[in-house]
Amino acid sequence: MTDLSHEVDALSVVAAVSFTLGAALLGGSALVAPSVPALEKVLAYECGFEPFEDARSRFDVRFYLVALLFIIFDLEVAFLFPLVGTPTGVAGTWFAVGFLGVLTGGFVYEWSRGALQWS
């Protein structure tokens, strides 16, 4: 078994110096920087124009549903990428077909329930 005490000591020194330097810079900027509260600092920035409505307005639930569906199908592609570059044979092919079948079934179900309708 190798002795890792030198590496642990070096890592501890780097972590301590980083934390101390970060805390010093953050504390120093809080002490030195002028505090000028203004209404413009808390308003939403809309391309240089006055804001039309509150920046914290409610979104429709359908936006979240579409975002979740996008994430699901985006992860599908990420899971299928390793199957392309590795020789998985017949078992890998059937796994990919089954995986795509389950996701396609879920998509058809969401479509038939009207989750993608904007009426």
The first five atom37 places (N, CA, C, CB, O) and aatype in JSON, in Angstrom:
{
  "aatype": [12, 16, 3, 10, 15, 8, 6, 19, 3, 0, 10, 15, 19, 19, 0, 0, 19, 15, 13, 16, 10, 7, 0, 0, 10, 10, 7, 7, 15, 0, 10, 19, 0, 14, 15, 19, 14, 0, 10, 6, 11, 19, 10, 0, 18, 6, 4, 7, 13, 6, 14, 13, 6, 3, 0, 1, 15, 1, 13, 3, 19, 1, 13, 18, 10, 19, 0, 10, 10, 13, 9, 9, 13, 3, 10, 6, 19, 0, 13, 10, 13, 14, 10, 19, 7, 16, 14, 16, 7, 19, 0, 7, 16, 17, 13, 0, 19, 7, 13, 10, 7, 19, 10, 16, 7, 7, 13, 19, 18, 6, 17, 15, 1, 7, 0, 10, 5, 17, 15],
  "atom_mask": [
    [1, 1, 1, 1, 1],
    [1, 1, 1, 1, 1],
    [1, 1, 1, 1, 1],
    [1, 1, 1, 1, 1],
    [1, 1, 1, 1, 1],
    [1, 1, 1, 1, 1],
    [1, 1, 1, 1, 1],
    [1, 1, 1, 1, 1],
    [1, 1, 1, 1, 1],
    [1, 1, 1, 1, 1],
    [1, 1, 1, 1, 1],
    [1, 1, 1, 1, 1],
    [1, 1, 1, 1, 1],
    [1, 1, 1, 1, 1],
    [1, 1, 1, 1, 1],
    [1, 1, 1, 1, 1],
    [1, 1, 1, 1, 1],
    [1, 1, 1, 1, 1],
    [1, 1, 1, 1, 1],
    [1, 1, 1, 1, 1],
    [1, 1, 1, 1, 1],
    [1, 1, 1, 0, 1],
    [1, 1, 1, 1, 1],
    [1, 1, 1, 1, 1],
    [1, 1, 1, 1, 1],
    [1, 1, 1, 1, 1],
    [1, 1, 1, 0, 1],
    [1, 1, 1, 0, 1],
    [1, 1, 1, 1, 1],
    [1, 1, 1, 1, 1],
    [1, 1, 1, 1, 1],
    [1, 1, 1, 1, 1],
    [1, 1, 1, 1, 1],
    [1, 1, 1, 1, 1],
    [1, 1, 1, 1, 1],
    [1, 1, 1, 1, 1],
    [1, 1, 1, 1, 1],
    [1, 1, 1, 1, 1],
    [1, 1, 1, 1, 1],
    [1, 1, 1, 1, 1],
    [1, 1, 1, 1, 1],
    [1, 1, 1, 1, 1],
    [1, 1, 1, 1, 1],
    [1, 1, 1, 1, 1],
    [1, 1, 1, 1, 1],
    [1, 1, 1, 1, 1],
    [1, 1, 1, 1, 1],
    [1, 1, 1, 0, 1],
    [1, 1, 1, 1, 1],
    [1, 1, 1, 1, 1],
    [1, 1, 1, 1, 1],
    [1, 1, 1, 1, 1],
    [1, 1, 1, 1, 1],
    [1, 1, 1, 1, 1],
    [1, 1, 1, 1, 1],
    [1, 1, 1, 1, 1],
    [1, 1, 1, 1, 1],
    [1, 1, 1, 1, 1],
    [1, 1, 1, 1, 1],
    [1, 1, 1, 1, 1],
    [1, 1, 1, 1, 1],
    [1, 1, 1, 1, 1],
    [1, 1, 1, 1, 1],
    [1, 1, 1, 1, 1],
    [1, 1, 1, 1, 1],
    [1, 1, 1, 1, 1],
    [1, 1, 1, 1, 1],
    [1, 1, 1, 1, 1],
    [1, 1, 1, 1, 1],
    [1, 1, 1, 1, 1],
    [1, 1, 1, 1, 1],
    [1, 1, 1, 1, 1],
    [1, 1, 1, 1, 1],
    [1, 1, 1, 1, 1],
    [1, 1, 1, 1, 1],
    [1, 1, 1, 1, 1],
    [1, 1, 1, 1, 1],
    [1, 1, 1, 1, 1],
    [1, 1, 1, 1, 1],
    [1, 1, 1, 1, 1],
    [1, 1, 1, 1, 1],
    [1, 1, 1, 1, 1],
    [1, 1, 1, 1, 1],
    [1, 1, 1, 1, 1],
    [1, 1, 1, 0, 1],
    [1, 1, 1, 1, 1],
    [1, 1, 1, 1, 1],
    [1, 1, 1, 1, 1],
    [1, 1, 1, 0, 1],
    [1, 1, 1, 1, 1],
    [1, 1, 1, 1, 1],
    [1, 1, 1, 0, 1],
    [1, 1, 1, 1, 1],
    [1, 1, 1, 1, 1],
    [1, 1, 1, 1, 1],
    [1, 1, 1, 1, 1],
    [1, 1, 1, 1, 1],
    [1, 1, 1, 0, 1],
    [1, 1, 1, 1, 1],
    [1, 1, 1, 1, 1],
    [1, 1, 1, 0, 1],
    [1, 1, 1, 1, 1],
    [1, 1, 1, 1, 1],
    [1, 1, 1, 1, 1],
    [1, 1, 1, 0, 1],
    [1, 1, 1, 0, 1],
    [1, 1, 1, 1, 1],
    [1, 1, 1, 1, 1],
    [1, 1, 1, 1, 1],
    [1, 1, 1, 1, 1],
    [1, 1, 1, 1, 1],
    [1, 1, 1, 1, 1],
    [1, 1, 1, 1, 1],
    [1, 1, 1, 0, 1],
    [1, 1, 1, 1, 1],
    [1, 1, 1, 1, 1],
    [1, 1, 1, 1, 1],
    [1, 1, 1, 1, 1],
    [1, 1, 1, 1, 1]
  ],
  "atom_positions": [
    [[0.84, -1.18, 0.0], [0.0, 0.0, 0.0], [0.89, 1.24, 0.0], [-0.96, 0.0, 1.22], [1.87, 1.29, 0.73]],
    [[0.56, 2.22, -0.79], [1.39, 3.42, -0.9], [1.02, 4.42, 0.17], [1.25, 4.06, -2.3], [-0.1, 4.42, 0.7]],
    [[1.99, 5.27, 0.48], [1.78, 6.3, 1.49], [1.25, 7.55, 0.79], [3.1, 6.6, 2.28], [1.96, 8.16, -0.01]],
    [[0.03, 7.93, 1.09], [-0.6, 9.08, 0.45], [-0.61, 10.32, 1.34], [-2.01, 8.74, 0.04], [-1.33, 11.27, 1.06]],
    [[0.17, 10.31, 2.41], [0.11, 11.43, 3.35], [0.61, 12.72, 2.72], [0.93, 11.11, 4.59], [0.1, 13.79, 3.04]],
    [[1.6, 12.65, 1.82], [2.11, 13.87, 1.18], [1.04, 14.47, 0.27], [3.38, 13.56, 0.37], [0.87, 15.69, 0.23]],
    [[0.33, 13.62, -0.46], [-0.71, 14.13, -1.35], [-1.87, 14.72, -0.56], [-1.21, 13.02, -2.27], [-2.44, 15.75, -0.95]],
    [[-2.22, 14.08, 0.54], [-3.31, 14.58, 1.38], [-2.91, 15.91, 2.01], [-3.69, 13.56, 2.47], [-3.73, 16.83, 2.1]],
    [[-1.65, 16.01, 2.46], [-1.17, 17.26, 3.04], [-1.2, 18.38, 2.01], [0.25, 17.08, 3.6], [-1.63, 19.5, 2.3]],
    [[-0.74, 18.09, 0.8], [-0.73, 19.11, -0.25], [-2.15, 19.54, -0.61], [0.0, 18.6, -1.49], [-2.41, 20.72, -0.8]],
    [[-3.05, 18.58, -0.71], [-4.44, 18.9, -1.02], [-5.09, 19.71, 0.09], [-5.24, 17.62, -1.27], [-5.88, 20.61, -0.18]],
    [[-4.76, 19.41, 1.33], [-5.29, 20.16, 2.47], [-4.8, 21.6, 2.45], [-4.89, 19.49, 3.79], [-5.56, 22.53, 2.73]],
    [[-3.52, 21.79, 2.12], [-2.97, 23.15, 2.04], [-3.65, 23.94, 0.92], [-1.45, 23.12, 1.81], [-4.02, 25.1, 1.11]],
    [[-3.82, 23.32, -0.24], [-4.48, 24.0, -1.36], [-5.92, 24.35, -1.0], [-4.44, 23.12, -2.63], [-6.38, 25.45, -1.31]],
    [[-6.64, 23.43, -0.36], [-8.02, 23.7, 0.03], [-8.1, 24.82, 1.05], [-8.67, 22.43, 0.59], [-8.97, 25.68, 0.96]],
    [[-7.19, 24.83, 2.03], [-7.2, 25.86, 3.06], [-6.88, 27.23, 2.46], [-6.21, 25.53, 4.17], [-7.53, 28.22, 2.8]],
    [[-5.88, 27.28, 1.59], [-5.52, 28.55, 0.95], [-6.66, 29.05, 0.07], [-4.22, 28.4, 0.12], [-6.96, 30.24, 0.07]],
    [[-7.28, 28.15, -0.68], [-8.38, 28.55, -1.55], [-9.56, 29.08, -0.75], [-8.83, 27.37, -2.41], [-10.13, 30.11, -1.1]],
    [[-9.92, 28.39, 0.33], [-11.03, 28.84, 1.16], [-10.72, 30.19, 1.8], [-11.34, 27.81, 2.23], [-11.57, 31.08, 1.81]],
    [[-9.51, 30.34, 2.33], [-9.12, 31.59, 2.98], [-9.1, 32.74, 1.99], [-7.75, 31.45, 3.64], [-9.6, 33.83, 2.3]],
    [[-8.54, 32.52, 0.82], [-8.49, 33.58, -0.19], [-9.9, 33.95, -0.66], [-7.63, 33.13, -1.39], [-10.2, 35.13, -0.81]],
    [[-10.75, 32.96, -0.89], [-12.12, 33.24, -1.31], [-12.89, 34.01, -0.26], [0.0, 0.0, 0.0], [-13.6, 34.97, -0.58]],
    [[-12.76, 33.6, 1.01], [-13.45, 34.3, 2.09], [-12.92, 35.72, 2.25], [-13.3, 33.54, 3.41], [-13.7, 36.65, 2.5]],
    [[-11.61, 35.91, 2.1], [-11.03, 37.25, 2.22], [-11.51, 38.16, 1.1], [-9.5, 37.17, 2.22], [-11.85, 39.32, 1.35]],
    [[-11.54, 37.66, -0.12], [-12.01, 38.48, -1.24], [-13.49, 38.82, -1.11], [-11.75, 37.76, -2.56], [-13.89, 39.95, -1.38]],
    [[-14.29, 37.85, -0.71], [-15.72, 38.1, -0.55], [-15.98, 39.08, 0.59], [-16.46, 36.79, -0.29], [-16.78, 40.01, 0.44]],
    [[-15.32, 38.89, 1.71], [-15.48, 39.81, 2.83], [-14.95, 41.19, 2.52], [0.0, 0.0, 0.0], [-15.56, 42.19, 2.9]],
    [[-13.81, 41.26, 1.84], [-13.25, 42.56, 1.48], [-14.14, 43.34, 0.53], [0.0, 0.0, 0.0], [-14.29, 44.55, 0.67]],
    [[-14.72, 42.66, -0.44], [-15.6, 43.36, -1.37], [-16.87, 43.82, -0.67], [-15.95, 42.47, -2.56], [-17.42, 44.87, -1.03]],
    [[-17.36, 43.07, 0.31], [-18.55, 43.49, 1.05], [-18.25, 44.71, 1.91], [-19.08, 42.35, 1.92], [-19.13, 45.55, 2.12]],
    [[-17.03, 44.81, 2.42], [-16.67, 45.95, 3.26], [-16.35, 47.2, 2.45], [-15.49, 45.6, 4.12], [-16.68, 48.31, 2.87]],
    [[-15.72, 47.04, 1.3], [-15.22, 48.18, 0.54], [-16.26, 48.73, -0.44], [-13.97, 47.79, -0.23], [-16.33, 49.94, -0.64]],
    [[-17.06, 47.87, -1.03], [-18.0, 48.29, -2.08], [-19.09, 49.17, -1.49], [-18.62, 47.07, -2.79], [-19.62, 48.88, -0.42]],
    [[-19.43, 50.25, -2.21], [-20.52, 51.11, -1.72], [-21.87, 50.42, -1.92], [-20.49, 52.48, -2.44], [-22.08, 49.71, -2.91]],
    [[-22.76, 50.64, -0.99], [-24.1, 50.07, -1.09], [-25.08, 51.18, -1.43], [-24.51, 49.35, 0.24], [-25.39, 52.03, -0.59]],
    [[-25.56, 51.17, -2.66], [-26.51, 52.18, -3.12], [-27.78, 51.46, -3.56], [-25.9, 53.05, -4.29], [-27.88, 51.05, -4.71]],
    [[-28.74, 51.3, -2.66], [-29.97, 50.61, -3.07], [-30.77, 51.48, -4.03], [-30.82, 50.26, -1.84], [-30.93, 52.68, -3.83]],
    [[-31.27, 50.85, -5.08], [-32.07, 51.56, -6.07], [-33.12, 50.6, -6.62], [-31.19, 52.13, -7.22], [-32.92, 49.39, -6.62]],
    [[-34.23, 51.17, -7.08], [-35.31, 50.35, -7.61], [-34.9, 49.66, -8.9], [-36.55, 51.21, -7.86], [-35.35, 48.55, -9.18]],
    [[-34.03, 50.3, -9.7], [-33.62, 49.72, -10.97], [-32.84, 48.42, -10.79], [-32.79, 50.71, -11.74], [-32.81, 47.58, -11.69]],
    [[-32.21, 48.25, -9.64], [-31.4, 47.05, -9.43], [-32.25, 45.8, -9.23], [-30.5, 47.24, -8.24], [-31.77, 44.69, -9.47]],
    [[-33.48, 45.96, -8.78], [-34.32, 44.79, -8.53], [-35.33, 44.55, -9.65], [-35.05, 44.96, -7.22], [-36.05, 43.56, -9.61]],
    [[-35.39, 45.43, -10.64], [-36.32, 45.24, -11.75], [-35.72, 44.3, -12.79], [-36.68, 46.59, -12.4], [-34.5, 44.16, -12.88]],
    [[-36.58, 43.67, -13.55], [-36.12, 42.8, -14.63], [-35.6, 43.66, -15.78], [-37.26, 41.87, -15.13], [-36.15, 44.72, -16.07]],
    [[-34.53, 43.2, -16.42], [-33.96, 43.92, -17.55], [-34.59, 43.42, -18.83], [-32.42, 43.76, -17.6], [-34.51, 42.23, -19.15]],
    [[-35.23, 44.32, -19.57], [-35.89, 43.95, -20.82], [-35.34, 44.79, -21.96], [-37.43, 44.12, -20.71], [-36.02, 45.69, -22.46]],
    [[-34.13, 44.51, -22.36], [-33.5, 45.12, -23.53], [-33.47, 46.64, -23.45], [-34.23, 44.71, -24.79], [-33.58, 47.31, -24.48]],
    [[-33.33, 47.19, -22.28], [-33.22, 48.62, -22.13], [-34.55, 49.35, -22.0], [0.0, 0.0, 0.0], [-34.56, 50.56, -21.78]],
    [[-35.66, 48.65, -22.13], [-36.97, 49.26, -22.01], [-37.5, 49.09, -20.59], [-37.96, 48.65, -23.02], [-36.98, 48.28, -19.82]],
    [[-38.51, 49.85, -20.27], [-39.18, 49.66, -18.99], [-39.89, 48.31, -19.01], [-40.18, 50.82, -18.71], [-40.45, 47.93, -20.04]],
    [[-39.89, 47.58, -17.92], [-40.54, 46.27, -17.92], [-42.05, 46.4, -18.13], [-40.27, 45.54, -16.6], [-42.69, 47.3, -17.61]],
    [[-42.59, 45.47, -18.92], [-44.01, 45.5, -19.24], [-44.86, 44.91, -18.13], [-44.26, 44.75, -20.54], [-45.97, 45.38, -17.88]],
    [[-44.35, 43.9, -17.46], [-45.09, 43.26, -16.38], [-44.1, 42.74, -15.35], [-46.0, 42.11, -16.91], [-42.89, 42.89, -15.51]],
    [[-44.62, 42.13, -14.31], [-43.77, 41.61, -13.25], [-42.89, 40.48, -13.77], [-44.63, 41.13, -12.07], [-43.36, 39.63, -14.53]],
    [[-41.65, 40.46, -13.37], [-40.72, 39.43, -13.83], [-41.03, 38.07, -13.22], [-39.29, 39.82, -13.5], [-40.58, 37.05, -13.73]],
    [[-41.78, 38.05, -12.17], [-42.1, 36.79, -11.5], [-43.53, 36.35, -11.81], [-41.91, 36.92, -9.99], [-44.23, 35.85, -10.94]],
    [[-43.94, 36.54, -13.05], [-45.28, 36.13, -13.45], [-45.34, 34.61, -13.56], [-45.7, 36.79, -14.78], [-44.31, 33.95, -13.75]],
    [[-46.53, 34.07, -13.45], [-46.7, 32.62, -13.49], [-46.65, 32.11, -14.92], [-48.03, 32.22, -12.83], [-47.15, 32.75, -15.84]],
    [[-46.03, 30.94, -15.08], [-46.01, 30.26, -16.36], [-47.13, 29.25, -16.41], [-44.64, 29.58, -16.61], [-47.58, 28.74, -15.38]],
    [[-47.58, 28.97, -17.61], [-48.57, 27.93, -17.79], [-47.92, 26.57, -17.53], [-49.19, 28.0, -19.21], [-46.74, 26.38, -17.82]],
    [[-48.68, 25.64, -17.01], [-48.16, 24.31, -16.68], [-47.7, 23.59, -17.93], [-49.23, 23.49, -15.96], [-46.82, 22.73, -17.86]],
    [[-48.27, 23.92, -19.08], [-47.89, 23.23, -20.31], [-46.43, 23.48, -20.67], [-48.78, 23.68, -21.46], [-45.79, 22.62, -21.29]],
    [[-45.87, 24.64, -20.3], [-44.46, 24.89, -20.55], [-43.6, 23.88, -19.78], [-44.08, 26.33, -20.15], [-42.62, 23.36, -20.31]],
    [[-43.96, 23.62, -18.53], [-43.21, 22.66, -17.73], [-43.34, 21.26, -18.31], [-43.68, 22.69, -16.28], [-42.38, 20.49, -18.31]],
    [[-44.53, 20.91, -18.79], [-44.75, 19.59, -19.36], [-43.9, 19.39, -20.61], [-46.23, 19.38, -19.69], [-43.29, 18.33, -20.79]],
    [[-43.86, 20.4, -21.46], [-43.03, 20.3, -22.67], [-41.55, 20.23, -22.29], [-43.29, 21.51, -23.61], [-40.79, 19.5, -22.92]],
    [[-41.15, 20.98, -21.28], [-39.75, 20.92, -20.83], [-39.4, 19.53, -20.29], [-39.49, 21.98, -19.76], [-38.32, 19.02, -20.57]],
    [[-40.3, 18.93, -19.53], [-40.05, 17.57, -19.03], [-39.99, 16.56, -20.15], [-41.13, 17.17, -18.03], [-39.15, 15.66, -20.13]],
    [[-40.87, 16.69, -21.13], [-40.82, 15.77, -22.27], [-39.52, 15.94, -23.05], [-42.03, 16.0, -23.2], [-38.94, 14.96, -23.51]],
    [[-39.06, 17.18, -23.18], [-37.79, 17.42, -23.86], [-36.64, 16.76, -23.1], [-37.54, 18.92, -24.01], [-35.77, 16.14, -23.71]],
    [[-36.64, 16.89, -21.79], [-35.56, 16.29, -20.99], [-35.58, 14.78, -21.13], [-35.7, 16.69, -19.51], [-34.53, 14.15, -21.24]],
    [[-36.78, 14.19, -21.12], [-36.87, 12.73, -21.24], [-36.29, 12.27, -22.57], [-38.34, 12.26, -21.12], [-35.5, 11.33, -22.6]],
    [[-36.67, 12.93, -23.67], [-36.19, 12.48, -24.97], [-34.74, 12.89, -25.21], [-37.07, 13.03, -26.06], [-34.05, 12.26, -26.02]],
    [[-34.28, 13.92, -24.54], [-32.87, 14.28, -24.63], [-32.01, 13.23, -23.91], [-32.63, 15.68, -24.03], [-30.95, 12.86, -24.4]],
    [[-32.47, 12.76, -22.78], [-31.76, 11.7, -22.07], [-31.8, 10.39, -22.85], [-32.34, 11.5, -20.68], [-30.88, 9.58, -22.77]],
    [[-32.88, 10.2, -23.59], [-32.96, 9.0, -24.44], [-31.79, 8.97, -25.43], [-34.3, 8.96, -25.2], [-31.15, 7.94, -25.6]],
    [[-31.54, 10.09, -26.05], [-30.43, 10.16, -27.0], [-29.1, 9.93, -26.29], [-30.42, 11.52, -27.73], [-28.22, 9.26, -26.82]],
    [[-28.96, 10.49, -25.09], [-27.71, 10.3, -24.34], [-27.51, 8.84, -23.95], [-27.72, 11.18, -23.09], [-26.37, 8.37, -23.9]],
    [[-28.58, 8.12, -23.68], [-28.46, 6.7, -23.35], [-28.18, 5.85, -24.58], [-29.71, 6.21, -22.65], [-27.6, 4.77, -24.46]],
    [[-28.6, 6.31, -25.74], [-28.39, 5.51, -26.95], [-27.01, 5.74, -27.58], [-29.46, 5.84, -27.96], [-26.56, 4.9, -28.36]],
    [[-26.33, 6.83, -27.27], [-25.01, 7.1, -27.84], [-24.0, 5.99, -27.55], [-24.48, 8.4, -27.31], [-23.27, 5.6, -28.47]],
    [[-23.9, 5.46, -26.33], [-22.92, 4.39, -26.1], [-23.19, 3.13, -26.92], [-22.88, 4.03, -24.64], [-22.26, 2.38, -27.21]],
    [[-24.43, 2.88, -27.28], [-24.74, 1.7, -28.07], [-24.2, 1.8, -29.49], [-26.24, 1.47, -28.1], [-23.99, 0.78, -30.15]],
    [[-23.99, 3.02, -29.96], [-23.5, 3.21, -31.33], [-22.02, 2.85, -31.43], [-23.74, 4.65, -31.78], [-21.6, 2.25, -32.41]],
    [[-21.25, 3.22, -30.43], [-19.8, 3.05, -30.52], [-19.26, 1.74, -30.02], [0.0, 0.0, 0.0], [-18.07, 1.47, -30.19]],
    [[-20.09, 0.91, -29.4], [-19.59, -0.35, -28.86], [-20.24, -1.52, -29.59], [-19.87, -0.44, -27.35], [-21.41, -1.46, -29.96]],
    [[-19.47, -2.58, -29.8], [-20.06, -3.76, -30.46], [-20.92, -4.55, -29.47], [-18.95, -4.68, -31.05], [-20.4, -5.38, -28.72]],
    [[-22.21, -4.29, -29.46], [-23.1, -4.93, -28.49], [-23.78, -6.17, -29.04], [-24.14, -3.96, -28.02], [-24.32, -6.97, -28.27]],
    [[-23.76, -6.34, -30.33], [-24.36, -7.53, -30.93], [-25.87, -7.49, -30.93], [0.0, 0.0, 0.0], [-26.48, -6.42, -30.88]],
    [[-26.46, -8.66, -30.99], [-27.92, -8.78, -31.09], [-28.59, -8.33, -29.8], [-28.31, -10.22, -31.42], [-29.66, -7.72, -29.85]],
    [[-27.99, -8.63, -28.66], [-28.58, -8.24, -27.37], [-28.68, -6.73, -27.25], [-27.77, -8.82, -26.2], [-29.69, -6.2, -26.78]],
    [[-27.63, -6.02, -27.66], [-27.66, -4.56, -27.61], [-28.68, -3.98, -28.56], [0.0, 0.0, 0.0], [-29.33, -2.98, -28.25]],
    [[-28.83, -4.61, -29.72], [-29.83, -4.13, -30.68], [-31.23, -4.28, -30.11], [-29.7, -4.89, -32.01], [-32.05, -3.37, -30.22]],
    [[-31.51, -5.44, -29.51], [-32.84, -5.65, -28.93], [-33.08, -4.75, -27.72], [-33.02, -7.11, -28.54], [-34.2, -4.32, -27.48]],
    [[-32.02, -4.47, -26.97], [-32.15, -3.53, -25.86], [-32.53, -2.15, -26.38], [-30.84, -3.46, -25.05], [-33.43, -1.5, -25.84]],
    [[-31.85, -1.69, -27.44], [-32.15, -0.37, -28.0], [-33.56, -0.34, -28.57], [-31.13, -0.02, -29.09], [-34.27, 0.65, -28.4]],
    [[-33.97, -1.41, -29.25], [-35.33, -1.45, -29.81], [-36.36, -1.42, -28.69], [-35.52, -2.72, -30.68], [-37.37, -0.72, -28.8]],
    [[-36.13, -2.17, -27.63], [-37.06, -2.16, -26.49], [-37.11, -0.81, -25.81], [0.0, 0.0, 0.0], [-38.19, -0.33, -25.44]],
    [[-35.94, -0.19, -25.64], [-35.88, 1.13, -25.01], [-36.63, 2.16, -25.85], [-34.41, 1.56, -24.83], [-37.41, 2.95, -25.31]],
    [[-36.39, 2.15, -27.15], [-37.11, 3.07, -28.03], [-38.6, 2.76, -28.06], [-36.54, 3.0, -29.44], [-39.41, 3.67, -28.17]],
    [[-38.96, 1.49, -27.95], [-40.37, 1.12, -27.93], [-41.08, 1.66, -26.7], [0.0, 0.0, 0.0], [-42.2, 2.17, -26.8]],
    [[-40.44, 1.56, -25.55], [-41.05, 2.09, -24.32], [-41.21, 3.6, -24.42], [-40.2, 1.72, -23.09], [-42.25, 4.14, -24.06]],
    [[-40.18, 4.29, -24.9], [-40.27, 5.74, -25.01], [-41.28, 6.17, -26.07], [-38.91, 6.33, -25.34], [-41.99, 7.16, -25.88]],
    [[-41.36, 5.44, -27.17], [-42.35, 5.76, -28.19], [-43.76, 5.53, -27.65], [-42.12, 4.91, -29.46], [-44.67, 6.31, -27.92]],
    [[-43.94, 4.46, -26.89], [-45.24, 4.22, -26.26], [-45.62, 5.34, -25.31], [0.0, 0.0, 0.0], [-46.78, 5.76, -25.28]],
    [[-44.68, 5.83, -24.53], [-44.94, 6.96, -23.64], [-45.29, 8.22, -24.41], [0.0, 0.0, 0.0], [-46.16, 8.98, -24.0]],
    [[-44.59, 8.45, -25.52], [-44.88, 9.63, -26.33], [-46.27, 9.54, -26.95], [-43.82, 9.78, -27.43], [-47.0, 10.53, -26.97]],
    [[-46.63, 8.37, -27.46], [-47.97, 8.19, -28.04], [-49.03, 8.37, -26.96], [-48.1, 6.79, -28.7], [-50.08, 8.95, -27.23]],
    [[-48.77, 7.88, -25.76], [-49.72, 8.06, -24.66], [-49.9, 9.54, -24.34], [-49.24, 7.3, -23.41], [-51.03, 10.0, -24.18]],
    [[-48.8, 10.28, -24.23], [-48.9, 11.72, -23.95], [-49.64, 12.44, -25.07], [-47.51, 12.33, -23.77], [-50.44, 13.35, -24.8]],
    [[-49.39, 12.06, -26.29], [-50.05, 12.68, -27.43], [-51.55, 12.38, -27.41], [-49.41, 12.19, -28.75], [-52.37, 13.27, -27.65]],
    [[-51.9, 11.12, -27.13], [-53.32, 10.75, -27.13], [-54.07, 11.39, -25.97], [-53.47, 9.24, -27.06], [-55.28, 11.63, -26.08]],
    [[-53.41, 11.68, -24.87], [-54.04, 12.34, -23.73], [-54.2, 13.84, -23.96], [-53.25, 12.1, -22.47], [-54.86, 14.52, -23.18]],
    [[-53.58, 14.37, -25.02], [-53.7, 15.79, -25.32], [-52.73, 16.66, -24.56], [0.0, 0.0, 0.0], [-52.96, 17.86, -24.41]],
    [[-51.64, 16.08, -24.08], [-50.67, 16.86, -23.3], [-49.93, 17.86, -24.15], [-49.68, 15.93, -22.61], [-49.4, 18.85, -23.63]],
    [[-49.88, 17.64, -25.46], [-49.14, 18.54, -26.34], [-50.06, 19.52, -27.07], [-48.36, 17.75, -27.36], [-49.59, 20.26, -27.94]],
    [[-51.33, 19.54, -26.73], [-52.28, 20.47, -27.35], [-52.22, 21.82, -26.64], [-53.73, 19.89, -27.32], [-52.16, 21.87, -25.41]],
    [[-52.25, 22.89, -27.39], [-52.2, 24.23, -26.83], [-53.53, 24.95, -26.97], [-51.1, 25.05, -27.5], [-53.56, 26.16, -27.14]],
    [[-54.62, 24.22, -26.89], [-55.94, 24.85, -27.06], [-56.44, 25.45, -25.78], [-56.94, 23.85, -27.57], [-57.54, 26.01, -25.75]]
  ]
}
